Each structure stands twice: as structure tokens, then as C-alpha cells.
Amino acid sequence: MNIKLAIAAAGVALFAVALLAVRGSHHAKTADPADRRTSSSRPAATPAFLDGTALLPFDGGQISQAAGLATRFAATFASHRYDETPSAYLNRLAPMMSPQLRTVVERAAADPATLTQRRRLQQITTAHARPEAIRALGPTSITFLVAVTEHVATAHANRADTDHYALTLARTADQDDDGSGGWRVYAVEFASTGNTGQITATRQPAS
């Protein structure tokens, strides 16, 4: 009797195992389509956002070279001595500016009224400049806003003035070895009067 019960129990156990195996197999088969649907509905990976600097007409090094030249030019442009000839003043600026701008600066530097006033006051102006912002960025040019602090010494007094200039620079075909990267100043104006990127004339710093 005990033997019969044992055999019966074993048979029930085998039947249960077989039933579970059949159910598991059926579940696995029906799960495949769902898995495929889930996989196909997943969105494609989003590519990394394009680096914005790739959209600029100049790379970081070129912009830094232009900013450096704009700063040097502004400081030199605003520095002058009563005993310095216009040609000596012009020679300091000439390597940094375009031929078109040179003509305008040459005419302004030789202004008789300005020269007479500086000699009468024995005026010496030493300027320091720092770039503040980019006002305009074009395919071939950059306009910088530059703050210039002028330390003015005369026979009677000393003072410090601060002016803001807008300088437009463009690259030439020549790549000079002076660290300018081929940049030249094409326009210089007081920032308050305009110069939004056009290649135009200039004004002399106030005496």
C-alpha cells in the first residue's frame, strides 16, 4: 500500500513539473513579439549638441590675436607727446592699421590746432587699454569695444580720463610674424558715436 501511494505521489509531481514547463515555454513564445515592439518603439539616440564655436567665422586663437591688436592700437592711438612729430606718432601706429586708415590718421595727427594746444600745455598723455566686449562679428571682421585710460600730464596739472573706443579689425592675406595673425585696424571711433562694424574713418582722442 505504501509503495502504491509513493508511486502515485511521484506521478503527480512529474505531472506538475511538466505542466509548469509547458506554461513557461508558452509565456516565452508570446513575450517575444512584445519585446520586439518595445525595442522598435524606443527613440533613436540623440546626437551630442554641436559646439557653438564651430559656427563662428574665426577660432578662439584668431579672436584673441585680434583683441590683442585692438588693445595695443587703442593704447598707442591715445598716447602722444607735445614734442613728438606727427610722423613719429604715425610710425608707431602704421604697422597695426590699414593703408586706408593711415591716410585718415595722418591728416588728424597733423591738425595745427591740436598740435599748438599740446605744445602750449607741454602735454604728455600715456594711455592704457583693455578690451571690454565684441560689438560686431562679421564673416571677415570684428569690432571690439575697448576702454582706454589716459594719464594726462601738463606743465600745470595731472589728470586721468577714460574713453571708450570701437575698433573694427579685418584680416589681411599676409600672416605676419608680429603676433597679430594678419589682423589690421580699419576703423576707430569713440564708442558713443557709432562704428558698428563698417570700414570707415577715425577721430583723434581729445586733448
Sequence and secondary structure as in RCSB ss.txt:
>XXXX:A:sequence
MNIKLAIAAAGVALFAVALLAVRGSHHAKTADPADRRTSSSRPAATPAFLDGTALLPFDGGQISQAAGLATRFAA
TFASHRYDETPSAYLNRLAPMMSPQLRTVVERAAADPATLTQRRRLQQITTAHARPEAIRALGPTSITFLVAVTE
HVATAHANRADTDHYALTLARTADQDDDGSGGWRVYAVEFASTGNTGQITATRQPAS
>XXXX:A:secstr
 HHHHHHHHHHHHHHHHHHHHHHHHHHHHHHHHHHHHHHHTS         GGGGSSS HHHHHHHHHHHHHHHH
HHT EETTS HHHHHHHHGGGB HHHHHHHHHHHT HHHHHHHHHHT EEEEEEEEEEEEEE SSEEEEEEEEEE
EEE SS EEEEEEEEEEEEEE S   SSSSTTEEEEEEEEGGG  SS    B     
